Amino acid sequence: MRDNGPGFEEELIEKIYLQYEEEETHHGLINSYRRLKIEYPFLDLRIFNHKKGACVQFVVWRTIDGV
């Protein structure tokens, strides 16, 4: 997902990533990540700013044997 807004402050990106470790969070990105991770164990969440806004990616990796 990408937008053309002002992007995320670096402190906010860091705060979101730190919530990976917390047992309970009310942040929608982390909740979505955790739900997707159940179905797709090889999942990464990437949050970054690009030239014209912010970008959030859920990246699903496949193993070589396709499992």
BAFI-738853 format. One record per residue: residue number from 1; residue in three letters; z, x negated, y of N, C-alpha, C in turn. Coordinates in Angstrom, 2 decimals, padded with zeros to 5 digits. Each point is the difference from the previous one (the first is absolute). Layout:
N
<NUM,"ALA",<Z,X,Y>,<Z,X,Y>,<Z,X,Y>>
...
END
This chain:
67
<1,"MET",<000.00,-000.85,-001.14>,<000.00,000.85,001.14>,<000.00,-000.91,001.22>>
<2,"ARG",<-000.77,000.37,000.97>,<-000.12,-000.83,001.18>,<-000.11,000.89,001.22>>
<3,"ASP",<000.53,-000.48,001.11>,<-000.14,000.77,001.23>,<-000.41,-000.91,001.14>>
<4,"ASN",<-000.19,000.58,001.16>,<-000.41,-000.78,001.16>,<001.07,000.01,001.09>>
<5,"GLY",<001.25,000.20,-000.43>,<001.12,000.02,000.94>,<000.49,-001.40,000.35>>
<6,"PRO",<001.20,-000.09,000.55>,<000.52,-001.29,000.44>,<000.47,-000.90,-001.13>>
<7,"GLY",<000.05,000.50,-001.22>,<000.47,-000.80,-001.13>,<001.51,000.09,-000.16>>
<8,"PHE",<000.51,-000.74,-000.98>,<001.44,-000.03,-000.27>,<000.61,-001.22,000.65>>
<9,"GLU",<001.22,000.15,000.48>,<000.74,-001.17,000.45>,<000.38,-000.80,-001.25>>
<10,"GLU",<-000.01,-001.32,000.11>,<000.30,-000.85,-001.16>,<001.38,000.30,-000.58>>
<11,"GLU",<000.96,000.34,000.87>,<001.35,000.32,-000.48>,<-000.01,001.25,-000.88>>
<12,"LEU",<-000.84,000.97,000.34>,<-000.10,001.21,-000.80>,<-000.61,-000.30,-001.36>>
<13,"ILE",<-001.03,-000.82,-000.03>,<-000.63,-000.37,-001.27>,<001.04,-000.68,-000.90>>
<14,"GLU",<000.76,-000.92,000.56>,<001.03,-000.70,-000.77>,<001.05,000.99,-000.51>>
<15,"LYS",<000.41,000.92,000.85>,<001.01,000.99,-000.38>,<-000.50,000.87,-001.17>>
<16,"ILE",<-001.26,000.39,000.05>,<-000.57,000.81,-001.09>,<000.00,-000.79,-001.30>>
<17,"TYR",<-000.44,-001.27,000.05>,<-000.02,-000.81,-001.21>,<001.41,-000.22,-000.56>>
<18,"LEU",<000.99,-000.12,000.85>,<001.38,-000.19,-000.47>,<000.52,001.23,-000.73>>
<19,"GLN",<-000.58,001.16,000.28>,<000.44,001.23,-000.66>,<-000.43,000.07,-001.46>>
<20,"TYR",<-000.89,-000.89,-000.44>,<-000.35,-000.07,-001.42>,<001.26,-000.12,-000.85>>
<21,"GLU",<000.95,-000.79,000.49>,<001.19,-000.35,-000.77>,<001.07,001.07,000.04>>
<22,"GLU",<-000.02,000.87,000.98>,<001.03,001.03,000.13>,<-000.20,001.09,-001.06>>
<23,"GLU",<001.11,000.49,-000.51>,<-000.10,001.04,-001.02>,<-000.49,001.31,000.57>>
<24,"GLU",<000.45,000.33,001.19>,<-000.40,001.27,000.62>,<-000.56,-000.28,001.39>>
<25,"THR",<-001.14,000.57,000.26>,<-000.62,-000.14,001.31>,<-000.66,001.32,000.35>>
<26,"HIS",<-000.14,000.24,001.27>,<-000.66,001.23,000.45>,<-001.32,-000.33,000.69>>
<27,"HIS",<-000.53,-001.18,-000.29>,<-001.26,-000.40,000.61>,<-001.15,000.45,-000.90>>
<28,"GLY",<-000.93,000.75,000.54>,<-001.09,000.57,-000.78>,<-000.86,-001.01,-000.72>>
<29,"LEU",<-000.27,-001.15,000.63>,<-000.83,-001.01,-000.65>,<000.68,-000.56,-001.24>>
<30,"ILE",<001.29,-000.27,000.10>,<000.72,-000.54,-001.15>,<000.12,001.05,-001.09>>
<31,"ASN",<000.26,001.25,000.37>,<000.07,001.07,-001.00>,<-001.35,000.16,-000.71>>
<32,"SER",<-001.09,-000.03,000.74>,<-001.33,000.10,-000.61>,<-000.26,-001.18,-000.92>>
<33,"TYR",<000.37,-001.19,000.45>,<-000.17,-001.21,-000.81>,<000.75,000.14,-001.32>>
<34,"ARG",<001.23,000.42,000.06>,<000.80,000.12,-001.23>,<-000.57,001.02,-000.96>>
<35,"ARG",<-000.50,001.10,000.50>,<-000.59,001.02,-000.88>,<-001.30,-000.50,-000.63>>
<36,"LEU",<-000.82,-000.67,000.78>,<-001.24,-000.55,-000.54>,<000.28,-001.11,-001.01>>
<37,"LYS",<001.05,-000.77,000.23>,<000.35,-001.12,-000.87>,<000.34,000.48,-001.41>>
<38,"ILE",<000.50,001.21,-000.13>,<000.30,000.55,-001.32>,<-001.28,000.11,-000.83>>
<39,"GLU",<-001.05,000.49,000.62>,<-001.28,000.19,-000.69>,<-000.84,-001.28,-000.06>>
<40,"TYR",<000.13,-000.82,001.03>,<-000.79,-001.23,000.11>,<000.95,-001.19,000.17>>
<41,"PRO",<000.45,-000.60,-001.11>,<001.01,-001.06,000.08>,<-000.46,-001.24,000.79>>
<42,"PHE",<-001.28,-000.23,000.05>,<-000.53,-001.15,000.74>,<-000.48,000.46,001.37>>
<43,"LEU",<000.95,000.34,000.85>,<-000.30,000.58,001.31>,<000.62,-000.86,001.10>>
<44,"ASP",<-000.75,-000.21,001.06>,<000.50,-000.70,001.18>,<-000.11,000.93,001.20>>
<45,"LEU",<000.96,-000.15,000.91>,<-000.06,000.68,001.29>,<-000.22,-001.07,001.05>>
<46,"ARG",<-001.03,000.18,000.80>,<-000.30,-000.96,001.07>,<-000.02,000.74,001.33>>
<47,"ILE",<000.73,-000.54,000.94>,<000.06,000.57,001.34>,<-000.30,-001.11,000.99>>
<48,"PHE",<-000.98,000.23,000.84>,<-000.36,-001.05,000.96>,<-000.74,000.60,001.18>>
<49,"ASN",<-000.09,-000.78,001.04>,<-000.78,000.39,001.18>,<-001.35,-000.68,-000.08>>
<50,"HIS",<-001.01,000.70,000.44>,<-001.33,-000.58,000.10>,<-000.42,000.06,001.46>>
<51,"LYS",<-001.16,-000.41,000.27>,<-000.47,-000.13,001.39>,<000.14,001.27,000.82>>
<52,"LYS",<-000.23,001.14,-000.63>,<000.00,001.27,000.75>,<001.03,000.99,-000.49>>
<53,"GLY",<001.14,-000.46,-000.52>,<001.03,000.93,-000.43>,<000.78,-000.49,-001.19>>
<54,"ALA",<000.49,000.94,-000.79>,<000.83,-000.31,-001.16>,<-000.73,000.37,-001.29>>
<55,"CYS",<000.44,-000.64,-001.08>,<-000.60,000.28,-001.31>,<001.11,000.03,-001.05>>
<56,"VAL",<-000.05,000.99,-000.87>,<000.91,000.11,-001.13>,<-000.87,000.14,-001.24>>
<57,"GLN",<000.25,-000.87,-000.98>,<-000.79,000.03,-001.22>,<000.92,000.10,-001.21>>
<58,"PHE",<-000.36,000.86,-000.93>,<000.59,000.02,-001.32>,<-001.05,-000.60,-000.91>>
<59,"VAL",<000.28,-001.15,-000.57>,<-000.97,-000.73,-000.81>,<000.43,000.08,-001.46>>
<60,"VAL",<-000.88,000.53,-000.85>,<000.25,000.11,-001.43>,<-000.76,-001.12,-000.70>>
<61,"TRP",<000.74,-000.81,-000.74>,<-000.60,-001.11,-000.76>,<-000.20,000.42,-001.44>>
<62,"ARG",<-001.04,-000.50,-000.58>,<-000.24,000.22,-001.43>,<000.15,-001.32,-000.73>>
<63,"THR",<000.50,000.08,-001.21>,<000.08,-001.20,-000.82>,<-001.39,-000.28,-000.59>>
<64,"ILE",<-000.18,-001.17,-000.53>,<-001.31,-000.38,-000.53>,<-000.44,000.91,-001.14>>
<65,"ASP",<000.94,000.43,-000.82>,<-000.38,000.87,-001.13>,<-000.11,001.46,000.41>>
<66,"GLY",<000.16,000.30,001.30>,<-000.20,001.36,000.51>,<001.19,000.92,-000.14>>
<67,"VAL",<001.12,-000.51,-000.44>,<001.19,000.83,-000.17>,<000.72,000.15,001.31>>
END
